[in-house]
């Protein structure tokens, strides 16, 4: 299996080093503990390189899951001894439940069709203990999508520089955004060029709530959520 970050996993943490993981993780933990103060175990679905799990280990018994072996390889270096599972989040069974399950940074958007969204929410909900809390950070809602665009961003440090061009199209009839990222990543050893393709579902908040309610969760939507301000689906078993 491979995800959209498969070719760039080795420099993902540098490309996204500007993200406030600590603040983001603290917000999500507050939401979990407000609904389940004694939560002791947590599964992070689409855990990527394990930055959230690194913050939460010691605060929860943590495990992670991701579709991409390259991202998990980075996470395993970061988190020796932590169980990390290579799974498709639309259909997986780890054989246990957790007090909290998270799916953050809009990863749920990769369940780009309504059917895959329902399957992903159902798979995560099956892993909740009684009283367990599901926290899902969605991709953009339809009213937040801008017209087609192209963009350039760049980041640098003392020994590397990265430039990324991107373009996005959105089809309102299918509710799918289609993005292509092209990176140039340069160190003293040379330059690498990579392309990523991101096909993501654009769904309104009520669609997430309906998916969670359909599998028996008490569901609500926080319209602000984290500092990313994409909102949060919150469901309780």
N, C-alpha and C positions, 0 to 999 in steps of 0.2 A: 504494500500500500504506500501511497505517497500523497502528500498534501500540497497546497499551493506554495508553501515556503520550502519545499524540498531542495531546490538548488541553492538557496541562500541561507540555510540554517546555520552555517558556520560563522556568518557575521550578523545574524539576526539581532543579537543583543546589542551590538554596536549601532546598527541601523535604527533601533528603537530605544536607544539609551536615554532619550529625553523623557520617556514615560515615567510618571510618578507611581511606581509599583507600590511603594510603602503606603502612600496615601490611599491609593485605590484599594489595596488589600484591607486597610483599616476600615474603610467605608463598608466593604462587603462583610467583614467580620461583625461590625456593629449590627448590621441588618440581620445576620444569622442569629446572634446572641439575643437580640430583642425578641425573637420568636422562639428560640430554644436555648435558654441560658446555659444549659448543661451540655451543649453539643461538644462531643469529644473526638469525633472522626469526620474527615472531610475528603471527598473525591473531587479533584479538579479535572473536568473534561475539556479536551482541547488545551491541555496544559502547556503545550509548546516547549520552551527550554526550561521550564520549571521555576521561573522567577517568583510567582505567587506562592508556590509550594515551599520555596526556600524561606520565605517570610513566615509562613504558617506552621512550618514544622516546629514542634515544641509547644505550640499553642493548640494544635490538633494532632491526632494520628492521621497522617496524610498519605494519600495515594494519588497518582495521576494517570491520565489516559490521553492518547493522541493518535491520530491516524498516520503520522509521518515518522518513519524510523530515524531520519536525520535529526529532526527536532528532539526526539527522545534520546538520541545519543548524547546531545549536549546536556539534556536534563540529567542523564545518568551520571555524567561527570560532576555535575553540580550537587547531586543528591544521592551519594552512595548509600546503599541500604534501603532506599525508598522504593516501594513497588510502583513500577511504571508500566502501563499496559498499552500495546499497540492495537487499537480497535477503531472501527468505524462507529461514530457516535450515534448513528441511526439504528444500530442493531448490535448490542453487546451485552454480555452477562459475565460479571466478575465473581458471581457466586457469593456475594455478601452485600450488606447494606451499610449506609453511612448516615450520620446525623446531619450532614450537609453535603450537597452536591452543587458545584459551581460550573458555569460555562461563560467565560468572560471575553472582553475585548472584541465583541461582535462575532465571535467564532460561529455562533448559531446561524449566521447568515449563509454559511456554506451548505446548510440544509436548504437549498435554494428553491425547492418546490414546496407547495403546501403539504404534500404527502410526506416528504422527507422531514419537514419541520415537525409534523405530528409524530413521526417515528422517533426522532431524536428526543423530543420532550418525554415521550413514553419510556424510552430506554433509560433516560436519566431518572425519571420518577420511580422506576422499578428498583432503583438502588437506594431509595430513601427508607430509613427506619421510621417507625411511628413517631410523629412529631418532627421528622426531619424536614430541612429547609432546602428548597431548590432556588438558586439565584442564577438567572440567565440575563446576560447583557446583549440586547439585540443589535442588529445592524440598523441602518437608517430607516425611519418610517417614510411613507410616500411623500408626506408634506415637508420632509427635510432634504429630499434629493434635489440637487441643482441640475440645470441643463448640462448637456455633454461638455466636458472640459478636458484640457490638458494642463499639466502642471510640472514644475521642477522644484525639487527640494535637495538640499545638500547638508551634510554633516561632516565634521572633521575633528581629529585629535592630533596629538604630536606625531604619530607614526602611521596614520591612515587618513584617507579622505574618501567620501562616498557621495555620489550624485545619483538621484533617481528621477527619471521622467515617468509620468503616468498619464493615462487617458481613461476616461470613463464614459460609457453610454448607459442609458437607462431606458428600458422598455416598459411603460406603464401598463401595457396590455398583459404582459406576463408577470410583472412585478419582479423583474430580474435586472440587477446592475451588473455590468461586465467591465472589469478593469484590467488593464495591462500595465505592469510596472517593469521598467528596464533600468538596471543598476550598472553603474561603473564603480568598482571598488578597487582602490589603489593603495598599495603599501610600497615600501622600499624594494620588495621582491618582485613587484610588477603589478599589472592591472588585470582584473577579471570583469567580464560582462555577463550578466544574467538577466533572464526575463521570467517574470511570474505572471500567471493568469488567475484572476479572482472573479468567479461567478457567484453572486450572492443574492439571496432573496430579500426583497424590500417589502416588509409586511407592517400593517398598522398594529398598535399595541393590543387591541382587542383580539387580534388573531393569536397572539402568544397566550393571552389569558384563556381563550377558548381551548387551546391545545392542552394547557395544564389542567383546566377544569374537567376536560374530557377523560382524563386518566385519574380523576379522583382527588386532585389537590385543591386546597383552598387557595385560590389564586388572586393576585392583585398586581397592578402595574404602577410602579413608582415613576412618574414622568421625568424626573431629573436623574436619579440614580447616582452615578459616580461623577467625578469631575469631567468625564467625557460628555456628559449630558445627553446620552442616548436612551436614558431610562433603564429600568430593570424589571423583568418579570420575577415575581417572588411567589413561590408556591409552598405550601406546608402540607405534609402528609398527615 
